[in-house]
Amino acid sequence: QVQLVESGGGLVQPGGSLRLSCAASGSIFFNLYTMGWSRQAPGKQRELVANIRANGSTYYVDFVEGRFTISRDNAKKTVYLQMNSLKPEDTAVYYCMLTWGTKNYWGQGTQVTVSS
């Protein structure tokens, strides 16, 4: 019913930038949902990166504050994560997330690798 497809991942050098996209489809009203990004690095638990609510308010974890920007285009049913000043420790699989009430959905993930 709900599908989330991430894109934009890849290999980038430290200090570089990437822009991740997540396109939502299915029987949803995109403008009503909280959207977000989480990530999972090798050997570590999945962790929240950023959220953006329907009203446009945003939340960032401390270690990405000032470097990452989450945004949404409701007309395109797409959420973005602009990642600047990337560090090797940002290497992870990044997952798009949709939250509606008590329900949560995730995409398949896109790999981000930060390495020289």
C-alpha positions as CSV (number, residue, x, y, z in Angstrom):
1,Q,0.0,0.0,0.0
2,V,2.8,2.4,0.9
3,Q,6.1,2.3,-1.0
4,L,9.2,4.3,-0.3
5,V,12.0,4.3,-2.8
6,E,15.3,6.0,-1.9
7,S,17.9,7.2,-4.4
8,G,21.0,9.3,-4.5
9,G,23.4,7.3,-2.5
10,G,26.9,6.5,-3.6
11,L,30.6,7.0,-3.0
12,V,31.9,10.4,-2.0
13,Q,35.1,11.8,-0.6
14,P,35.3,13.3,2.9
15,G,34.0,16.9,2.9
16,G,31.8,16.2,-0.1
17,S,28.1,16.3,-0.5
18,L,25.2,14.1,-1.5
19,R,21.5,14.7,-1.9
20,L,19.2,11.7,-1.1
21,S,15.7,11.5,-2.4
22,C,12.8,9.4,-1.2
23,A,9.7,9.1,-3.5
24,A,6.5,7.9,-1.8
25,S,3.7,6.2,-3.6
26,G,0.5,4.2,-2.8
27,S,-2.7,5.0,-1.1
28,I,-1.3,7.9,1.0
29,F,-1.8,11.5,1.7
30,F,1.8,12.6,1.7
31,N,1.2,16.0,3.2
32,L,-0.2,14.6,6.4
33,Y,2.8,12.5,7.4
34,T,6.0,12.9,9.3
35,M,8.9,11.9,7.1
36,G,12.4,11.1,8.1
37,W,15.7,9.5,7.5
38,S,17.6,6.9,9.6
39,R,20.8,5.1,9.0
40,Q,22.6,1.9,10.0
41,A,26.4,1.6,9.9
42,P,28.1,-1.8,9.8
43,G,28.0,-3.4,13.2
44,K,25.8,-0.7,14.7
45,Q,22.1,-0.2,15.5
46,R,19.9,1.8,13.2
47,E,19.7,5.4,14.4
48,L,17.5,8.3,13.6
49,V,19.1,11.1,11.5
50,A,16.4,13.6,10.9
51,N,12.6,14.1,10.8
52,I,10.3,16.6,9.1
53,R,6.7,16.9,10.3
54,A,3.7,17.8,8.2
55,N,3.9,21.4,9.5
56,G,7.4,21.7,8.3
57,S,9.2,21.5,11.7
58,T,12.4,19.6,11.7
59,Y,14.5,17.6,14.1
60,Y,18.2,16.6,13.7
61,V,20.4,14.5,15.9
62,D,23.4,16.4,17.3
63,F,26.0,14.7,15.1
64,V,24.4,15.9,11.9
65,E,23.1,19.3,13.0
66,G,24.5,22.0,10.8
67,R,25.6,19.6,8.1
68,F,22.4,17.9,6.9
69,T,19.1,19.5,5.8
70,I,15.9,17.6,5.5
71,S,13.1,19.0,3.3
72,R,10.0,17.8,1.5
73,D,8.1,18.5,-1.7
74,N,4.5,17.6,-1.0
75,A,3.4,18.0,-4.6
76,K,6.0,15.5,-5.7
77,K,5.5,13.3,-2.6
78,T,9.2,13.3,-2.1
79,V,11.5,13.9,0.9
80,Y,15.1,14.9,0.6
81,L,18.2,14.8,2.7
82,Q,21.0,17.2,1.7
83,M,24.2,16.0,3.2
84,N,27.2,18.4,3.3
85,S,30.6,18.1,4.9
86,L,30.4,14.4,4.9
87,K,32.6,12.4,7.2
88,P,33.7,8.8,7.1
89,E,31.6,8.1,10.1
90,D,28.5,9.0,8.0
91,T,29.0,5.8,6.0
92,A,25.9,3.8,6.4
93,V,22.8,2.5,4.7
94,Y,20.3,5.4,4.8
95,Y,16.6,4.5,5.1
96,C,13.6,6.7,4.3
97,M,10.8,6.6,6.9
98,L,7.1,7.5,7.0
99,T,5.2,7.9,10.2
100,W,1.4,8.2,10.5
101,G,0.1,7.8,14.0
102,T,1.4,4.5,15.3
103,K,2.3,3.2,11.9
104,N,5.8,3.3,10.4
105,Y,7.1,2.4,7.0
106,W,10.6,2.2,5.6
107,G,12.2,2.0,2.2
108,Q,14.8,-0.5,1.1
109,G,17.7,1.8,1.8
110,T,20.5,3.5,-0.2
111,Q,24.2,3.0,0.5
112,V,26.3,6.1,1.4
113,T,30.0,5.5,1.5
114,V,32.4,8.3,2.6
115,S,36.0,7.4,1.8
116,S,39.1,8.8,0.3
